[in-house]
Amino acid sequence: MTPRFADYVETLLRNLYPHADVIVTPEADGVYLEIYLASFSLHAGIAEGSAMLAVFEQMLLEACVAES
């Protein structure tokens, strides 16, 4: 996967979880991500165009709308 996609996913997750430790690692078929907060941790693989990516994008969109 391209570094640009990994950067996009990392930026998206850092905006969703500003107090978390976010690690995004490019892989051949997508990215592997790790999110660490005091209350939870998440480890997942995401492919470009995946349902999980769409969920994160929707969550960020809703958060932005709620702030405005």
GIMOSUL-V895023 format. One record per helix or strand of 3 or more residues. SS is the DSSP state (2 for helix, 1 for strand). FROM is the first residue (numbers start at 1). TO is the last residue. If there is no record, write none. Layout:
# GIMOSUL-V895023
ss->(SS;SS)
from->(FROM;FROM)
to->(TO;TO)
This chain:
# GIMOSUL-V895023
ss->(2;1;1;1;2)
from->(3;21;30;41;51)
to->(16;27;36;46;67)
